[in-house]
Amino acid sequence: MKKIKSFQVDHRKLDKGIYLSRKDADVVTYDMRFCKPNSGEVLDNVTMHTIEHMLATFARNSDVRNEVIYFGPMGCQTGFYLIVRDIVTKDRVLETVKMILKQTLEYEGEVFGASEIECGNYKTLDLQCAKKACSEYLEVLKNVKDIITYDDVNNR
Ligand SMILES: [Zn+2]
């Protein structure tokens, strides 16, 4: 089997942060690492699920909504994928991610899509868990000046 691109980055070199993982034609995948890989820290399902509902909704209502292809959790529970069209610059992606995190922190009320009609497991949602993780991640992003690629990570 050919090794897929996301297995080719040395995960020992990854820290919390945001990375440009891959480009496929005009589609770019960003990895939002909330947790350092293999550190023992992972997001629990309720936190991950709620962040998925909140950030997906805010991303799809943001200035780059027409360029958002997908937002969703990583199976390894250390973060999320944000997939956008290449016309959105890295700076704009970073700005947008910070914006939607802030919107989640400021949000009061029902989690978006928290109903049996809209979600496959709507009882496993908790806004406070999501806010705590988003707040910590926003602090991490304050130190990120430029989004680096996984090739940059492998070469350092
Ligand atoms: Zn759901």
Backbone and ligand atoms as CSV (ligand in chain L), in Angstrom:
chain,resi,resn,atom,element,x,y,z
A,1,MET,N,N,0.827,-1.200,0.000
A,1,MET,CA,C,0.000,0.000,0.000
A,1,MET,C,C,0.864,1.252,0.000
A,2,LYS,N,N,0.454,2.221,-0.768
A,2,LYS,CA,C,1.164,3.497,-0.775
A,2,LYS,C,C,0.794,4.243,0.509
A,3,LYS,N,N,1.820,4.800,1.131
A,3,LYS,CA,C,1.595,5.526,2.376
A,3,LYS,C,C,0.886,6.850,2.080
A,4,ILE,N,N,-0.208,7.116,2.764
A,4,ILE,CA,C,-0.929,8.357,2.474
A,4,ILE,C,C,-0.190,9.547,3.084
A,5,LYS,N,N,-0.454,10.723,2.499
A,5,LYS,CA,C,0.319,11.931,2.828
A,5,LYS,C,C,0.343,12.240,4.335
A,6,SER,N,N,-0.810,12.076,5.008
A,6,SER,CA,C,-0.867,12.478,6.411
A,6,SER,C,C,-0.081,11.541,7.335
A,7,PHE,N,N,0.314,10.346,6.826
A,7,PHE,CA,C,1.157,9.456,7.632
A,7,PHE,C,C,2.643,9.779,7.441
A,8,GLN,N,N,2.923,10.682,6.484
A,8,GLN,CA,C,4.323,10.946,6.151
A,8,GLN,C,C,4.958,12.031,7.008
A,9,VAL,N,N,4.125,12.781,7.758
A,9,VAL,CA,C,4.714,13.766,8.664
A,9,VAL,C,C,5.133,13.040,9.937
A,10,ASP,N,N,6.303,13.402,10.450
A,10,ASP,CA,C,6.781,12.809,11.704
A,10,ASP,C,C,5.992,13.430,12.860
A,11,HIS,N,N,5.036,12.660,13.383
A,11,HIS,CA,C,4.140,13.191,14.415
A,11,HIS,C,C,4.869,13.549,15.713
A,12,ARG,N,N,6.085,13.027,15.892
A,12,ARG,CA,C,6.856,13.382,17.092
A,12,ARG,C,C,7.293,14.838,17.050
A,13,LYS,N,N,7.346,15.392,15.815
A,13,LYS,CA,C,7.786,16.773,15.651
A,13,LYS,C,C,6.627,17.768,15.718
A,14,LEU,N,N,5.403,17.244,15.834
A,14,LEU,CA,C,4.239,18.142,15.856
A,14,LEU,C,C,3.928,18.601,17.265
A,15,ASP,N,N,3.504,19.833,17.340
A,15,ASP,CA,C,3.071,20.405,18.612
A,15,ASP,C,C,1.630,20.869,18.434
A,16,LYS,N,N,1.044,21.416,19.493
A,16,LYS,CA,C,-0.256,22.065,19.337
A,16,LYS,C,C,-0.087,23.199,18.333
A,17,GLY,N,N,-1.101,23.422,17.507
A,17,GLY,CA,C,-0.987,24.502,16.523
A,17,GLY,C,C,-1.846,24.230,15.312
A,18,ILE,N,N,-1.516,24.919,14.217
A,18,ILE,CA,C,-2.249,24.703,12.962
A,18,ILE,C,C,-1.239,24.523,11.836
A,19,TYR,N,N,-1.482,23.525,11.007
A,19,TYR,CA,C,-0.535,23.173,9.947
A,19,TYR,C,C,-1.260,23.035,8.611
A,20,LEU,N,N,-0.531,23.359,7.542
A,20,LEU,CA,C,-1.045,23.061,6.215
A,20,LEU,C,C,-0.602,21.632,5.911
A,21,SER,N,N,-1.557,20.726,5.851
A,21,SER,CA,C,-1.251,19.311,5.708
A,21,SER,C,C,-1.007,18.908,4.260
A,22,ARG,N,N,-1.924,19.314,3.385
A,22,ARG,CA,C,-1.785,18.876,1.991
A,22,ARG,C,C,-2.603,19.740,1.041
A,23,LYS,N,N,-2.175,19.708,-0.222
A,23,LYS,CA,C,-2.926,20.382,-1.285
A,23,LYS,C,C,-3.276,19.353,-2.329
A,24,ASP,N,N,-4.532,19.323,-2.738
A,24,ASP,CA,C,-4.985,18.454,-3.824
A,24,ASP,C,C,-5.689,19.347,-4.827
A,25,ALA,N,N,-5.021,19.606,-5.943
A,25,ALA,CA,C,-5.527,20.580,-6.926
A,25,ALA,C,C,-5.799,21.891,-6.190
A,26,ASP,N,N,-7.028,22.376,-6.200
A,26,ASP,CA,C,-7.273,23.672,-5.544
A,26,ASP,C,C,-7.866,23.501,-4.144
A,27,VAL,N,N,-7.701,22.317,-3.572
A,27,VAL,CA,C,-8.264,22.028,-2.254
A,27,VAL,C,C,-7.135,21.871,-1.224
A,28,VAL,N,N,-7.228,22.627,-0.129
A,28,VAL,CA,C,-6.154,22.620,0.873
A,28,VAL,C,C,-6.691,22.097,2.207
A,29,THR,N,N,-5.946,21.174,2.807
A,29,THR,CA,C,-6.320,20.623,4.108
A,29,THR,C,C,-5.442,21.227,5.195
A,30,TYR,N,N,-6.077,21.841,6.175
A,30,TYR,CA,C,-5.386,22.348,7.356
A,30,TYR,C,C,-5.679,21.426,8.527
A,31,ASP,N,N,-4.646,21.132,9.311
A,31,ASP,CA,C,-4.827,20.319,10.516
A,31,ASP,C,C,-4.761,21.236,11.721
A,32,MET,N,N,-5.837,21.286,12.457
A,32,MET,CA,C,-5.888,22.095,13.679
A,32,MET,C,C,-5.592,21.176,14.856
A,33,ARG,N,N,-4.363,21.241,15.349
A,33,ARG,CA,C,-3.953,20.341,16.439
A,33,ARG,C,C,-4.242,20.991,17.782
A,34,PHE,N,N,-5.275,20.511,18.435
A,34,PHE,CA,C,-5.621,20.997,19.776
A,34,PHE,C,C,-4.700,20.361,20.823
A,35,CYS,N,N,-4.252,19.145,20.542
A,35,CYS,CA,C,-3.416,18.398,21.484
A,35,CYS,C,C,-2.123,18.002,20.780
A,36,LYS,N,N,-1.055,17.905,21.540
A,36,LYS,CA,C,0.206,17.405,20.984
A,36,LYS,C,C,0.057,15.896,20.756
A,37,PRO,N,N,0.398,15.413,19.540
A,37,PRO,CA,C,0.250,13.981,19.271
A,37,PRO,C,C,0.992,13.095,20.280
A,38,ASN,N,N,0.354,12.014,20.651
A,38,ASN,CA,C,0.942,10.999,21.538
A,38,ASN,C,C,1.451,11.538,22.870
A,39,SER,N,N,0.821,12.603,23.339
A,39,SER,CA,C,1.242,13.189,24.619
A,39,SER,C,C,0.415,12.618,25.770
A,40,GLY,N,N,-0.605,11.827,25.423
A,40,GLY,CA,C,-1.499,11.319,26.450
A,40,GLY,C,C,-2.750,12.177,26.563
A,41,GLU,N,N,-2.656,13.410,26.090
A,41,GLU,CA,C,-3.811,14.314,26.120
A,41,GLU,C,C,-4.594,14.161,24.821
A,42,VAL,N,N,-5.889,13.885,24.931
A,42,VAL,CA,C,-6.769,13.855,23.758
A,42,VAL,C,C,-8.077,14.548,24.096
A,43,LEU,N,N,-8.834,14.881,23.077
A,43,LEU,CA,C,-10.152,15.477,23.303
A,43,LEU,C,C,-11.155,14.349,23.553
A,44,ASP,N,N,-12.000,14.512,24.565
A,44,ASP,CA,C,-13.029,13.494,24.764
A,44,ASP,C,C,-14.123,13.692,23.715
A,45,ASN,N,N,-14.958,12.679,23.564
A,45,ASN,CA,C,-15.941,12.709,22.477
A,45,ASN,C,C,-16.930,13.867,22.580
A,46,VAL,N,N,-17.382,14.176,23.786
A,46,VAL,CA,C,-18.353,15.262,23.955
A,46,VAL,C,C,-17.740,16.597,23.501
A,47,THR,N,N,-16.504,16.831,23.924
A,47,THR,CA,C,-15.810,18.067,23.546
A,47,THR,C,C,-15.624,18.139,22.031
A,48,MET,N,N,-15.142,17.042,21.473
A,48,MET,CA,C,-14.869,16.997,20.043
A,48,MET,C,C,-16.161,17.192,19.227
A,49,HIS,N,N,-17.200,16.517,19.651
A,49,HIS,CA,C,-18.475,16.570,18.948
A,49,HIS,C,C,-19.069,17.981,18.995
A,50,THR,N,N,-18.992,18.609,20.159
A,50,THR,CA,C,-19.559,19.957,20.300
A,50,THR,C,C,-18.762,20.969,19.480
A,51,ILE,N,N,-17.434,20.853,19.523
A,51,ILE,CA,C,-16.600,21.759,18.720
A,51,ILE,C,C,-16.926,21.578,17.237
A,52,GLU,N,N,-17.142,20.345,16.835
A,52,GLU,CA,C,-17.517,20.092,15.440
A,52,GLU,C,C,-18.778,20.871,15.076
A,53,HIS,N,N,-19.800,20.776,15.908
A,53,HIS,CA,C,-21.058,21.480,15.623
A,53,HIS,C,C,-20.848,23.000,15.590
A,54,MET,N,N,-20.097,23.519,16.577
A,54,MET,CA,C,-19.949,24.971,16.707
A,54,MET,C,C,-19.065,25.546,15.600
A,55,LEU,N,N,-17.865,24.989,15.449
A,55,LEU,CA,C,-16.922,25.566,14.477
A,55,LEU,C,C,-17.383,25.346,13.033
A,56,ALA,N,N,-18.001,24.214,12.758
A,56,ALA,CA,C,-18.505,23.981,11.397
A,56,ALA,C,C,-19.554,25.035,11.050
A,57,THR,N,N,-20.424,25.322,12.006
A,57,THR,CA,C,-21.489,26.312,11.759
A,57,THR,C,C,-20.898,27.707,11.576
A,58,PHE,N,N,-19.982,28.100,12.478
A,58,PHE,CA,C,-19.400,29.435,12.359
A,58,PHE,C,C,-18.541,29.553,11.090
A,59,ALA,N,N,-17.807,28.503,10.745
A,59,ALA,CA,C,-16.977,28.545,9.526
A,59,ALA,C,C,-17.858,28.712,8.288
A,60,ARG,N,N,-18.984,28.029,8.303
A,60,ARG,CA,C,-19.869,28.081,7.136
A,60,ARG,C,C,-20.746,29.325,7.114
A,61,ASN,N,N,-20.578,30.161,8.135
A,61,ASN,CA,C,-21.242,31.476,8.147
A,61,ASN,C,C,-20.221,32.608,8.097
A,62,SER,N,N,-18.940,32.275,7.957
A,62,SER,CA,C,-17.870,33.283,7.982
A,62,SER,C,C,-17.708,33.926,6.611
A,63,ASP,N,N,-16.759,34.869,6.526
A,63,ASP,CA,C,-16.470,35.540,5.242
A,63,ASP,C,C,-15.970,34.581,4.178
A,64,VAL,N,N,-15.404,33.452,4.618
A,64,VAL,CA,C,-14.883,32.486,3.633
A,64,VAL,C,C,-15.829,31.287,3.460
A,65,ARG,N,N,-17.089,31.474,3.851
A,65,ARG,CA,C,-18.060,30.358,3.834
A,65,ARG,C,C,-18.127,29.635,2.486
A,66,ASN,N,N,-18.001,30.395,1.393
A,66,ASN,CA,C,-18.128,29.753,0.073
A,66,ASN,C,C,-16.907,28.912,-0.282
A,67,GLU,N,N,-15.830,29.105,0.483
A,67,GLU,CA,C,-14.589,28.379,0.218
A,67,GLU,C,C,-14.400,27.205,1.177
A,68,VAL,N,N,-15.272,27.059,2.157
A,68,VAL,CA,C,-15.144,25.954,3.124
A,68,VAL,C,C,-15.731,24.682,2.517
A,69,ILE,N,N,-14.902,23.647,2.454
A,69,ILE,CA,C,-15.366,22.376,1.893
A,69,ILE,C,C,-15.765,21.417,3.013
A,70,TYR,N,N,-14.979,21.412,4.088
A,70,TYR,CA,C,-15.266,20.466,5.172
A,70,TYR,C,C,-14.608,20.920,6.463
A,71,PHE,N,N,-15.277,20.657,7.572
A,71,PHE,CA,C,-14.665,20.791,8.891
A,71,PHE,C,C,-15.091,19.582,9.711
A,72,GLY,N,N,-14.138,18.909,10.342
A,72,GLY,CA,C,-14.527,17.746,11.138
A,72,GLY,C,C,-13.385,17.218,11.968
A,73,PRO,N,N,-13.686,16.324,12.914
A,73,PRO,CA,C,-12.694,15.831,13.868
A,73,PRO,C,C,-11.756,14.762,13.309
A,74,MET,N,N,-10.557,14.716,13.887
A,74,MET,CA,C,-9.605,13.643,13.569
A,74,MET,C,C,-9.946,12.424,14.425
A,75,GLY,N,N,-9.867,11.258,13.846
A,75,GLY,CA,C,-10.131,10.032,14.588
A,75,GLY,C,C,-9.195,9.820,15.768
A,76,CYS,N,N,-7.997,10.401,15.706
A,76,CYS,CA,C,-7.024,10.252,16.800
A,76,CYS,C,C,-7.339,11.178,17.974
A,77,GLN,N,N,-8.387,11.982,17.844
A,77,GLN,CA,C,-8.888,12.859,18.919
A,77,GLN,C,C,-7.913,13.967,19.333
A,78,THR,N,N,-6.960,14.319,18.449
A,78,THR,CA,C,-6.044,15.404,18.813
A,78,THR,C,C,-6.381,16.713,18.099
A,79,GLY,N,N,-7.388,16.690,17.239
A,79,GLY,CA,C,-7.722,17.944,16.562
A,79,GLY,C,C,-8.748,17.777,15.470
A,80,PHE,N,N,-8.710,18.718,14.511
A,80,PHE,CA,C,-9.746,18.811,13.474
A,80,PHE,C,C,-9.128,19.099,12.110
A,81,TYR,N,N,-9.866,18.720,11.079
A,81,TYR,CA,C,-9.495,19.067,9.711
A,81,TYR,C,C,-10.350,20.234,9.251
A,82,LEU,N,N,-9.709,21.205,8.641
A,82,LEU,CA,C,-10.430,22.288,7.978
A,82,LEU,C,C,-9.978,22.272,6.522
A,83,ILE,N,N,-10.915,22.022,5.648
A,83,ILE,CA,C,-10.586,21.907,4.223
A,83,ILE,C,C,-11.227,23.071,3.470
A,84,VAL,N,N,-10.367,23.823,2.785
A,84,VAL,CA,C,-10.843,25.025,2.079
A,84,VAL,C,C,-10.270,25.069,0.666
A,85,ARG,N,N,-10.850,25.901,-0.148
A,85,ARG,CA,C,-10.297,26.128,-1.486
A,85,ARG,C,C,-9.041,26.980,-1.388
A,86,ASP,N,N,-8.137,26.732,-2.318
A,86,ASP,CA,C,-6.818,27.363,-2.308
A,86,ASP,C,C,-6.860,28.885,-2.432
A,87,ILE,N,N,-7.950,29.456,-2.867
A,87,ILE,CA,C,-8.002,30.920,-3.029
A,87,ILE,C,C,-7.979,31.649,-1.685
A,88,VAL,N,N,-8.213,30.926,-0.586
A,88,VAL,CA,C,-8.105,31.531,0.741
A,88,VAL,C,C,-6.638,31.442,1.178
A,89,THR,N,N,-6.036,32.591,1.502
A,89,THR,CA,C,-4.624,32.581,1.903
A,89,THR,C,C,-4.466,31.972,3.296
A,90,LYS,N,N,-3.231,31.571,3.618
A,90,LYS,CA,C,-2.954,31.002,4.948
A,90,LYS,C,C,-3.280,32.017,6.046
A,91,ASP,N,N,-2.937,33.284,5.784
A,91,ASP,CA,C,-3.227,34.332,6.782
A,91,ASP,C,C,-4.722,34.452,7.048
A,92,ARG,N,N,-5.476,34.372,5.982
A,92,ARG,CA,C,-6.924,34.483,6.102
A,92,ARG,C,C,-7.492,33.271,6.842
A,93,VAL,N,N,-6.928,32.112,6.615
A,93,VAL,CA,C,-7.362,30.897,7.322
A,93,VAL,C,C,-7.103,31.072,8.819
A,94,LEU,N,N,-5.905,31.555,9.153
A,94,LEU,CA,C,-5.549,31.749,10.563
A,94,LEU,C,C,-6.501,32.752,11.229
A,95,GLU,N,N,-6.742,33.839,10.524
A,95,GLU,CA,C,-7.659,34.883,11.002
A,95,GLU,C,C,-9.073,34.311,11.220
A,96,THR,N,N,-9.528,33.518,10.252
A,96,THR,CA,C,-10.876,32.935,10.321
A,96,THR,C,C,-10.986,31.950,11.480
A,97,VAL,N,N,-9.963,31.133,11.655
A,97,VAL,CA,C,-9.996,30.143,12.740
A,97,VAL,C,C,-10.060,30.866,14.089
A,98,LYS,N,N,-9.248,31.916,14.250
A,98,LYS,CA,C,-9.295,32.668,15.509
A,98,LYS,C,C,-10.678,33.284,15.720
A,99,MET,N,N,-11.256,33.804,14.644
A,99,MET,CA,C,-12.583,34.426,14.702
A,99,MET,C,C,-13.654,33.425,15.143
A,100,ILE,N,N,-13.666,32.239,14.539
A,100,ILE,CA,C,-14.726,31.276,14.869
A,100,ILE,C,C,-14.521,30.683,16.271
A,101,LEU,N,N,-13.279,30.651,16.731
A,101,LEU,CA,C,-13.026,30.228,18.120
A,101,LEU,C,C,-13.598,31.271,19.078
A,102,LYS,N,N,-13.336,32.561,18.776
A,102,LYS,CA,C,-13.865,33.641,19.619
A,102,LYS,C,C,-15.389,33.629,19.627
A,103,GLN,N,N,-15.982,33.391,18.459
A,103,GLN,CA,C,-17.448,33.350,18.381
A,103,GLN,C,C,-17.995,32.226,19.253
A,104,THR,N,N,-17.302,31.108,19.286
A,104,THR,CA,C,-17.735,29.984,20.133
A,104,THR,C,C,-17.635,30.374,21.605
A,105,LEU,N,N,-16.543,31.066,21.960
A,105,LEU,CA,C,-16.348,31.478,23.360
A,105,LEU,C,C,-17.419,32.456,23.819
A,106,GLU,N,N,-17.846,33.315,22.886
A,106,GLU,CA,C,-18.845,34.343,23.233
A,106,GLU,C,C,-20.273,33.820,23.152
A,107,TYR,N,N,-20.456,32.677,22.548
A,107,TYR,CA,C,-21.803,32.167,22.293
A,107,TYR,C,C,-22.496,31.685,23.568
A,108,GLU,N,N,-23.753,32.057,23.700
A,108,GLU,CA,C,-24.587,31.552,24.798
A,108,GLU,C,C,-25.824,30.942,24.159
A,109,GLY,N,N,-26.274,29.834,24.685
A,109,GLY,CA,C,-27.507,29.242,24.151
A,109,GLY,C,C,-27.311,27.804,23.750
A,110,GLU,N,N,-28.241,27.324,22.978
A,110,GLU,CA,C,-28.226,25.931,22.532
A,110,GLU,C,C,-27.072,25.683,21.564
A,111,VAL,N,N,-26.438,24.536,21.691
A,111,VAL,CA,C,-25.439,24.124,20.701
A,111,VAL,C,C,-26.154,23.996,19.348
A,112,PHE,N,N,-25.519,24.483,18.284
A,112,PHE,CA,C,-26.139,24.387,16.960
A,112,PHE,C,C,-26.375,22.921,16.595
A,113,GLY,N,N,-27.519,22.653,16.030
A,113,GLY,CA,C,-27.817,21.302,15.543
A,113,GLY,C,C,-28.034,20.273,16.632
A,114,ALA,N,N,-28.391,20.741,17.840
A,114,ALA,CA,C,-28.549,19.815,18.966
A,114,ALA,C,C,-29.970,19.254,19.025
A,115,SER,N,N,-30.329,18.494,18.035
A,115,SER,CA,C,-31.643,17.854,18.078
A,115,SER,C,C,-31.586,16.510,17.365
A,116,GLU,N,N,-32.545,15.697,17.667
A,116,GLU,CA,C,-32.613,14.355,17.090
A,116,GLU,C,C,-32.736,14.416,15.566
A,117,ILE,N,N,-33.353,15.476,15.078
A,117,ILE,CA,C,-33.536,15.620,13.628
A,117,ILE,C,C,-32.222,15.978,12.936
A,118,GLU,N,N,-31.399,16.799,13.615
A,118,GLU,CA,C,-30.199,17.348,12.961
A,118,GLU,C,C,-28.903,16.571,13.195
A,119,CYS,N,N,-28.877,15.687,14.196
A,119,CYS,CA,C,-27.615,15.059,14.600
A,119,CYS,C,C,-27.823,13.587,14.941
A,120,GLY,N,N,-26.774,12.790,14.770
A,120,GLY,CA,C,-26.864,11.352,15.011
A,120,GLY,C,C,-26.675,10.935,16.460
A,121,ASN,N,N,-26.253,11.877,17.313
A,121,ASN,CA,C,-26.031,11.549,18.727
A,121,ASN,C,C,-26.117,12.844,19.539
A,122,TYR,N,N,-27.279,13.479,19.435
A,122,TYR,CA,C,-27.421,14.874,19.887
A,122,TYR,C,C,-27.302,15.068,21.394
A,123,LYS,N,N,-27.360,13.970,22.162
A,123,LYS,CA,C,-27.259,14.120,23.621
A,123,LYS,C,C,-25.804,14.268,24.081
A,124,THR,N,N,-24.858,13.893,23.229
A,124,THR,CA,C,-23.438,14.031,23.613
A,124,THR,C,C,-22.889,15.371,23.138
A,125,LEU,N,N,-23.463,16.444,23.651
A,125,LEU,CA,C,-23.017,17.807,23.325
A,125,LEU,C,C,-22.959,18.615,24.612
A,126,ASP,N,N,-21.909,19.424,24.770
A,126,ASP,CA,C,-21.794,20.250,25.975
A,126,ASP,C,C,-20.973,21.498,25.643
A,127,LEU,N,N,-21.660,22.626,25.657
A,127,LEU,CA,C,-21.023,23.882,25.234
A,127,LEU,C,C,-19.849,24.277,26.127
A,128,GLN,N,N,-19.952,24.035,27.431
A,128,GLN,CA,C,-18.870,24.460,28.338
A,128,GLN,C,C,-17.573,23.686,28.063
A,129,CYS,N,N,-17.691,22.389,27.771
A,129,CYS,CA,C,-16.508,21.589,27.416
A,129,CYS,C,C,-15.855,22.160,26.157
A,130,ALA,N,N,-16.683,22.497,25.176
A,130,ALA,CA,C,-16.165,23.038,23.912
A,130,ALA,C,C,-15.483,24.383,24.153
A,131,LYS,N,N,-16.092,25.215,24.976
A,131,LYS,CA,C,-15.519,26.543,25.253
A,131,LYS,C,C,-14.158,26.427,25.924
A,132,LYS,N,N,-14.019,25.496,26.844
A,132,LYS,CA,C,-12.753,25.328,27.560
A,132,LYS,C,C,-11.645,24.953,26.564
A,133,ALA,N,N,-11.918,23.969,25.712
A,133,ALA,CA,C,-10.905,23.527,24.747
A,133,ALA,C,C,-10.615,24.616,23.713
A,134,CYS,N,N,-11.645,25.335,23.276
A,134,CYS,CA,C,-11.455,26.408,22.283
A,134,CYS,C,C,-10.652,27.559,22.879
A,135,SER,N,N,-10.883,27.847,24.148
A,135,SER,CA,C,-10.156,28.916,24.818
A,135,SER,C,C,-8.663,28.582,24.914
A,136,GLU,N,N,-8.360,27.352,25.270
A,136,GLU,CA,C,-6.956,26.918,25.354
A,136,GLU,C,C,-6.298,26.926,23.978
A,137,TYR,N,N,-7.050,26.502,22.985
A,137,TYR,CA,C,-6.498,26.465,21.627
A,137,TYR,C,C,-6.255,27.875,21.076
A,138,LEU,N,N,-7.145,28.790,21.398
A,138,LEU,CA,C,-6.965,30.190,20.974
A,138,LEU,C,C,-5.680,30.773,21.561
A,139,GLU,N,N,-5.379,30.421,22.798
A,139,GLU,CA,C,-4.112,30.856,23.428
A,139,GLU,C,C,-2.914,30.321,22.640
A,140,VAL,N,N,-3.006,29.047,22.219
A,140,VAL,CA,C,-1.930,28.443,21.419
A,140,VAL,C,C,-1.736,29.231,20.116
A,141,LEU,N,N,-2.857,29.590,19.486
A,141,LEU,CA,C,-2.777,30.262,18.183
A,141,LEU,C,C,-2.240,31.684,18.280
A,142,LYS,N,N,-2.300,32.272,19.453
A,142,LYS,CA,C,-1.754,33.629,19.618
A,142,LYS,C,C,-0.251,33.645,19.347
A,143,ASN,N,N,0.404,32.503,19.514
A,143,ASN,CA,C,1.846,32.412,19.262
A,143,ASN,C,C,2.179,31.974,17.829
A,144,VAL,N,N,1.148,31.724,17.031
A,144,VAL,CA,C,1.389,31.296,15.649
A,144,VAL,C,C,1.375,32.527,14.746
A,145,LYS,N,N,2.511,32.814,14.134
A,145,LYS,CA,C,2.590,33.984,13.246
A,145,LYS,C,C,2.299,33.578,11.810
A,146,ASP,N,N,2.693,32.346,11.475
A,146,ASP,CA,C,2.550,31.881,10.103
A,146,ASP,C,C,2.220,30.387,10.144
A,147,ILE,N,N,1.297,29.964,9.308
A,147,ILE,CA,C,0.965,28.540,9.251
A,147,ILE,C,C,2.042,27.816,8.444
A,148,ILE,N,N,2.705,26.863,9.068
A,148,ILE,CA,C,3.740,26.126,8.335
A,148,ILE,C,C,3.158,24.830,7.763
A,149,THR,N,N,3.859,24.268,6.804
A,149,THR,CA,C,3.398,23.043,6.155
A,149,THR,C,C,4.036,21.823,6.824
A,150,TYR,N,N,3.502,20.652,6.547
A,150,TYR,CA,C,4.087,19.428,7.096
A,150,TYR,C,C,5.471,19.168,6.498
A,151,ASP,N,N,5.709,19.667,5.278
A,151,ASP,CA,C,7.068,19.546,4.716
A,151,ASP,C,C,8.037,20.373,5.556
A,152,ASP,N,N,7.603,21.566,5.985
A,152,ASP,CA,C,8.450,22.392,6.872
A,152,ASP,C,C,8.743,21.640,8.166
A,153,VAL,N,N,7.731,20.961,8.687
A,153,VAL,CA,C,7.891,20.217,9.960
A,153,VAL,C,C,8.920,19.098,9.789
A,154,ASN,N,N,8.795,18.352,8.695
A,154,ASN,CA,C,9.736,17.239,8.459
A,154,ASN,C,C,11.165,17.717,8.286
A,155,ASN,N,N,11.311,18.934,7.742
A,155,ASN,CA,C,12.663,19.444,7.455
A,155,ASN,C,C,13.304,20.143,8.643
A,156,ARG,N,N,12.587,20.281,9.748
A,156,ARG,CA,C,13.221,21.008,10.866
A,156,ARG,C,C,13.857,20.089,11.865
L,1,ZN,ZN,ZN,-23.678,15.783,15.898
